Amino acid sequence: MLYTPIRFRNVELKNRWVMSPMCMYSAENGLANDFHFVHYGSRSQGGTGLIIVEATGVEPRGRITNHCMGIWNEEQAGKLQKIVEFVHQNSESKIGIQLAHAGRKGSTWNNIQIPVEEGWETVAPSPIPYHPTERIPHVLTVEEVKEQVRNFKEAAKKAVKAGFDVIEIHAAHGYLVHQFLSPLSNIRTDDYGGSFENRIRFLIEIVDAVNEELNENIALFVRISGTEYAENGWEIDESVELAKILKQHAVDLIDMSSGGNIHGMKIPLFDGYQVPLASQVRNEAEIKTGAVGLIKKVSHAEDILQKGDADLIFIAREILRNPYIAVQGSFEMKEDCFFPHQYLRAKI
Ligand SMILES: Cc1cc2nc3c(=O)[nH]c(=O)nc-3n(C[C@H](O)[C@H](O)[C@H](O)COP(=O)(O)O)c2cc1C
């Protein structure tokens, strides 16, 4: 399974390994640099089926920190294009980008809010800070909500031009889209708050707007937090309902993460702790899912796929430790996988 290709629209992934998006906090003015070129390039040399570039802000306030990546201007898209071209020309990997807006969780460093003068005034659906000691975020007006939808659309347009194969919308971990989904961070009384239909409206509008920029050669993924582990918060049944609707809106895969929206919530951690969420959404909403979270071993990844719990395996910390996990797994399992021709004398 791990080395069985899979298609999303016309995008064929050679294997099921995905480099999960990971902020590197190493950009200046949102620009990718040599570090990112080597960082993503090396995972392509490691045979990873799909690389997803870290959370990338659709506007300056959409970043978590001053050193997060951005894609609100042509210069930023041009730097990313170089990485995309390297990956396409020197490996069999596909490469995607996670489009993000931090909302009330922006303007930070090391998870601590920084002053407006050094950062910015954060935005959110409602005047509720992530942590009580933080500034009250600016509440987006309806017109400003629509402007954020346009920011995602414009970013998607630039990502398409840069040559990405997959766009992933970041709707998890308590960032802006998740803030709209959750009744604990969204207490609006207009069309974007209250009922389930209203709370998901922002995400659905983003999905539709982004899809207008895509074609059959670029797939669309959405990362959500399957649950936020909080009483009366967003939970798995709503995730299943949302996934059914996203499927109707031509979303190709739900990347199932969890948590991040409610400060101080304890996440029960164990190997594959989010796999049950991926499994439930896959089976009840009948949509492809990605499993992520403490998946470190090739045999565990294979088991998840064999059991029908997910279609893709997203790995984050393990692929930082081992950029060659995909190719190494193929040696263990005696399967075919891309290995740079320059390295063939090392093939096991
Ligand atoms: C350094 C680092 C940065 C991360 N940045 C992002 C990000 O940009 N977007 C995102 O959705 N998740 C982010 N995550 C979460 C990972 O994608 C992943 O979901 C999480 O680490 C669990 O997977 P793991 O156990 O394989 O590390 C980050 C994780 C790490 C360790």
The ligand as a Gaussian input file, in Angstrom:
#p B3LYP/6-31G(d) Opt

LIG

0 1
 C        8.226000      22.363000      13.671000
 C        6.763000      22.109000      13.376000
 C        6.034000      23.036000      12.643000
 C        4.693000      22.795000      12.313000
 N        4.026000      23.661000      11.488000
 C        2.819000      23.329000      10.994000
 C        2.228000      24.046000       9.941000
 O        2.828000      24.960000       9.360000
 N        0.983000      23.690000       9.550000
 C        0.316000      22.632000      10.115000
 O       -0.816000      22.363000       9.720000
 N        0.883000      21.897000      11.072000
 C        2.124000      22.188000      11.508000
 N        2.741000      21.370000      12.408000
 C        2.079000      20.133000      12.817000
 C        2.564000      18.957000      11.956000
 O        2.248000      19.141000      10.585000
 C        1.970000      17.627000      12.431000
 O        0.576000      17.673000      12.261000
 C        2.299000      17.331000      13.895000
 O        3.655000      17.621000      14.185000
 C        2.041000      15.860000      14.243000
 O        2.791000      15.004000      13.403000
 P        4.183000      14.281000      13.903000
 O        3.846000      13.515000      15.150000
 O        4.557000      13.390000      12.738000
 O        5.185000      15.340000      14.173000
 C        4.065000      21.621000      12.778000
 C        4.793000      20.713000      13.568000
 C        6.121000      20.926000      13.845000
 C        6.882000      19.889000      14.636000

